[in-house]
């Protein structure tokens, strides 16, 4: 059974955004902060929650990692008060060794974008970097598969609990990543379904985890990929985009270039040169 301090930190993370409780945790033990929250919860909902049992059940699926753990990614400090209180991880032993570059884009990409995805992801992997993406259809899952074919582990960021893949029919891809030396991370405990809010939060997590983003193709309204690129830009991570194809599905790339929030790279070789 997990320790009380760890389980109650997990309980706080499950019920509150980081900036609501981070200052309290800096000065008080997690047990005290949780008890204070329970005592002042007029709904009575928190009193019904059983932190130790919930964490023990969740850890049957994945590992609970907090900022004081060796596996914690130091890059998340760049999120400031929005730094997560915890991560859920499969393959946590490998997490510290994964130096990441994100390759992301539309869930319904053009054929040209998929060809580019394979080229960029393969080049990033063969250069010794870890390709990071979601398990989403099209660009992201193609990036994972290209890096795996190049013999390199990948890092995946999921927008739901790690008990299931998102999308569901990528379950085999989810299992293969830690099995091949990579890792899968989530902000959310097992059992949490994907939603618009979890997609947006996970996109920000992905941006913080990586050193650069290759945005292969993205529409302005394709929230996850565009939000990843925009947060990466705000965090001073390079955002690299290949020449837009002229397809409407690349209008997000066009906007970021026009706003000078992204750098145009002609091909994978130019992208790698820009990352040195």
C-alpha positions as CSV (number, residue, x, y, z in Angstrom):
1,X,0.0,0.0,0.0
2,X,1.4,3.5,-0.9
3,X,2.5,5.8,1.9
4,X,0.0,8.3,3.2
5,X,2.1,11.3,1.9
6,X,2.3,9.9,-1.6
7,X,-1.3,8.9,-1.8
8,X,-2.6,12.2,-0.5
9,X,-0.4,14.1,-3.0
10,X,-2.0,11.9,-5.7
11,X,-5.4,12.8,-4.3
12,X,-4.6,16.5,-4.4
13,X,-3.4,16.2,-8.0
14,X,-6.6,14.3,-9.0
15,X,-8.9,17.1,-7.7
16,X,-7.0,20.4,-8.1
17,X,-5.0,22.2,-10.8
18,X,-1.3,22.6,-9.8
19,X,-1.5,26.3,-9.2
20,X,-4.3,25.9,-6.6
21,X,-2.2,23.8,-4.2
22,X,1.5,24.2,-5.2
23,X,2.1,27.0,-2.8
24,X,0.5,25.1,0.1
25,X,2.6,22.0,-0.7
26,X,5.8,24.1,-0.6
27,X,5.1,24.9,3.1
28,X,3.0,22.0,4.4
29,X,3.0,18.2,4.2
30,X,0.6,16.7,1.6
31,X,-1.4,15.1,4.4
32,X,-2.1,18.5,6.0
33,X,-3.1,20.1,2.7
34,X,-5.4,17.2,1.8
35,X,-7.0,17.2,5.3
36,X,-7.6,21.0,5.1
37,X,-9.1,20.5,1.6
38,X,-11.4,17.8,3.0
39,X,-12.5,19.9,6.0
40,X,-13.4,22.9,3.8
41,X,-15.2,21.0,1.0
42,X,-18.8,21.9,1.4
43,X,-19.9,19.3,-1.2
44,X,-18.5,16.4,0.9
45,X,-17.1,14.8,-2.2
46,X,-13.5,14.8,-1.0
47,X,-14.5,13.1,2.2
48,X,-15.7,10.1,0.2
49,X,-12.4,9.8,-1.7
50,X,-10.0,7.1,-0.3
51,X,-6.5,8.3,-1.4
52,X,-4.5,5.1,-0.4
53,X,-6.9,2.7,-2.1
54,X,-7.2,4.8,-5.2
55,X,-3.4,5.1,-5.6
56,X,-2.8,1.4,-4.9
57,X,-5.3,0.5,-7.6
58,X,-3.9,2.9,-10.1
59,X,-0.3,1.6,-9.6
60,X,-1.4,-1.8,-10.8
61,X,-1.4,-0.1,-14.3
62,X,1.4,2.5,-14.1
63,X,3.9,4.2,-11.9
64,X,3.1,7.4,-10.0
65,X,6.1,9.9,-10.3
66,X,6.5,13.2,-8.4
67,X,9.0,16.0,-8.7
68,X,11.3,14.6,-6.0
69,X,11.8,11.3,-7.9
70,X,14.8,10.6,-10.0
71,X,12.6,9.9,-13.0
72,X,11.0,13.3,-12.9
73,X,11.7,15.4,-16.1
74,X,13.5,18.5,-15.0
75,X,12.2,20.4,-18.1
76,X,8.8,20.6,-16.6
77,X,10.1,23.3,-14.2
78,X,9.7,25.7,-17.2
79,X,5.9,25.5,-16.7
80,X,6.3,27.5,-13.5
81,X,3.2,27.5,-11.3
82,X,1.5,25.2,-13.8
83,X,4.1,22.5,-13.4
84,X,2.3,19.2,-12.8
85,X,2.1,17.8,-9.3
86,X,2.7,14.3,-10.7
87,X,2.9,12.1,-13.8
88,X,1.6,8.6,-14.4
89,X,4.2,6.7,-16.3
90,X,4.8,3.4,-18.0
91,X,8.5,2.7,-18.5
92,X,9.5,5.2,-15.8
93,X,13.0,3.6,-15.6
94,X,13.7,4.8,-19.1
95,X,12.2,8.3,-18.8
96,X,15.3,10.2,-17.6
97,X,17.3,8.9,-20.6
98,X,14.9,10.1,-23.2
99,X,16.1,13.3,-24.8
100,X,13.0,14.4,-26.8
101,X,12.0,16.1,-30.0
102,X,8.3,16.3,-30.8
103,X,7.0,15.4,-34.2
104,X,3.3,16.2,-34.3
105,X,0.5,17.4,-36.6
106,X,-3.0,16.7,-37.9
107,X,-5.1,13.7,-37.0
108,X,-6.3,13.6,-40.6
109,X,-3.2,14.6,-42.5
110,X,-2.4,14.8,-46.3
111,X,-0.5,12.0,-47.9
112,X,2.4,14.4,-48.3
113,X,2.4,15.1,-44.6
114,X,2.6,11.4,-43.8
115,X,5.6,11.1,-46.1
116,X,7.3,14.0,-44.4
117,X,6.5,12.6,-41.0
118,X,8.4,9.5,-41.8
119,X,11.3,11.4,-43.1
120,X,11.5,13.8,-40.2
121,X,10.9,11.2,-37.5
122,X,13.5,8.9,-39.0
123,X,16.1,11.6,-39.2
124,X,15.5,12.7,-35.6
125,X,15.7,9.1,-34.3
126,X,18.8,8.3,-36.3
127,X,20.5,11.5,-35.0
128,X,20.1,10.0,-31.5
129,X,17.1,12.0,-30.3
130,X,13.8,10.5,-28.9
131,X,10.8,11.2,-31.0
132,X,7.9,12.3,-28.8
133,X,4.3,12.4,-30.0
134,X,0.8,11.2,-29.0
135,X,-0.8,8.0,-30.1
136,X,-3.2,10.0,-32.3
137,X,-4.1,8.9,-35.8
138,X,-2.0,10.0,-38.7
139,X,1.1,12.2,-38.1
140,X,1.7,11.3,-34.4
141,X,1.3,7.6,-34.6
142,X,3.3,7.6,-37.9
143,X,6.1,9.4,-36.1
144,X,6.2,6.7,-33.4
145,X,6.3,3.9,-35.9
146,X,9.0,5.6,-38.1
147,X,11.3,6.0,-35.0
148,X,10.7,2.4,-34.0
149,X,11.7,1.2,-37.4
150,X,14.9,3.2,-37.1
151,X,15.6,1.3,-33.9
152,X,15.1,4.1,-31.4
153,X,12.7,4.2,-28.4
154,X,10.0,6.8,-28.4
155,X,8.1,8.9,-25.8
156,X,4.3,9.1,-25.9
157,X,2.1,11.6,-24.1
158,X,-1.5,10.4,-23.6
159,X,-4.6,12.5,-23.1
160,X,-6.3,9.9,-20.9
161,X,-5.3,7.4,-18.2
162,X,-2.7,4.8,-19.1
163,X,-5.1,1.9,-18.6
164,X,-6.3,2.3,-22.2
165,X,-4.9,3.7,-25.4
166,X,-6.4,6.8,-27.1
167,X,-7.5,6.0,-29.8
168,X,-8.5,2.6,-28.5
169,X,-7.3,0.6,-31.4
170,X,-3.7,1.8,-30.8
171,X,-3.5,-0.4,-27.8
172,X,-0.7,-2.5,-29.3
173,X,1.3,0.7,-30.1
174,X,0.8,1.8,-26.5
175,X,2.2,-1.5,-25.1
176,X,5.1,-1.6,-27.6
177,X,6.6,1.7,-26.6
178,X,7.8,0.8,-23.0
179,X,8.5,-2.7,-24.2
180,X,11.1,-1.3,-26.7
181,X,12.8,1.0,-24.2
182,X,10.6,4.0,-24.4
183,X,8.0,5.5,-22.0
184,X,4.4,6.6,-22.0
185,X,3.3,9.5,-19.7
186,X,0.0,11.0,-18.7
187,X,-1.2,13.7,-16.4
188,X,-4.3,11.6,-15.6
189,X,-4.8,8.5,-13.4
190,X,-6.1,5.3,-14.9
191,X,-9.8,5.4,-15.7
192,X,-9.7,9.0,-16.9
193,X,-11.3,9.3,-20.3
194,X,-10.0,11.7,-23.0
195,X,-11.8,15.0,-23.4
196,X,-11.2,18.4,-24.8
197,X,-9.7,19.5,-21.5
198,X,-7.3,16.5,-21.2
199,X,-6.2,17.0,-24.9
200,X,-5.3,20.6,-24.2
201,X,-3.5,19.9,-21.0
202,X,-1.6,17.0,-22.6
203,X,-0.5,19.2,-25.5
204,X,1.0,21.6,-23.1
205,X,2.8,18.8,-21.2
206,X,4.2,17.5,-24.5
207,X,5.5,21.0,-25.4
208,X,7.2,21.3,-22.0
209,X,8.8,17.8,-22.2
210,X,10.6,18.4,-25.5
211,X,13.5,20.5,-26.6
212,X,11.9,21.3,-30.0
213,X,8.7,20.7,-32.0
214,X,8.5,19.7,-35.6
215,X,5.0,20.6,-36.7
216,X,4.6,18.7,-39.9
217,X,1.1,19.9,-40.8
218,X,-1.6,21.5,-38.7
219,X,-4.9,23.3,-39.1
220,X,-5.6,26.3,-37.0
221,X,-8.6,24.6,-35.4
222,X,-6.7,21.3,-34.8
223,X,-6.4,22.1,-31.2
224,X,-3.9,19.6,-29.8
225,X,-1.1,20.0,-32.4
226,X,-1.5,23.7,-32.6
227,X,-1.6,24.1,-28.9
228,X,1.6,22.1,-28.6
229,X,3.3,24.4,-31.0
230,X,2.0,27.5,-29.4
231,X,3.0,26.5,-25.9
232,X,6.4,25.4,-27.2
233,X,6.9,28.8,-28.7
234,X,5.9,30.5,-25.4
235,X,8.5,28.3,-23.6
236,X,11.2,29.3,-26.1
237,X,11.3,25.8,-27.7
238,X,12.1,26.0,-31.4
239,X,9.1,25.2,-33.6
240,X,10.2,23.9,-37.0
241,X,7.8,23.6,-40.0
242,X,8.4,22.2,-43.5
243,X,7.2,24.3,-46.4
244,X,3.4,24.5,-46.3
245,X,1.8,22.4,-49.1
246,X,-1.0,24.9,-49.9
247,X,-3.6,22.5,-48.5
248,X,-6.0,24.0,-46.1
249,X,-4.8,21.4,-43.6
250,X,-1.5,23.4,-43.3
251,X,-3.0,26.8,-42.5
252,X,-1.8,26.5,-38.9
253,X,1.8,26.2,-40.2
254,X,1.2,29.3,-42.4
255,X,0.0,31.3,-39.5
256,X,2.8,30.4,-37.2
257,X,5.4,31.3,-39.9
258,X,3.6,34.7,-40.5
259,X,3.7,35.4,-36.8
260,X,7.4,34.5,-36.7
261,X,6.6,31.8,-34.0
262,X,8.0,29.1,-36.2
263,X,11.1,28.5,-38.4
264,X,10.9,27.2,-41.9
265,X,13.0,24.1,-42.6
266,X,13.3,22.7,-46.1
267,X,14.0,19.1,-45.1
268,X,15.1,16.9,-42.2
269,X,18.7,17.8,-42.6
270,X,17.9,21.5,-42.2
271,X,15.8,20.7,-39.1
272,X,18.7,18.8,-37.5
273,X,21.0,21.7,-38.3
274,X,18.7,24.2,-36.7
275,X,18.6,22.1,-33.5
276,X,22.4,22.0,-32.9
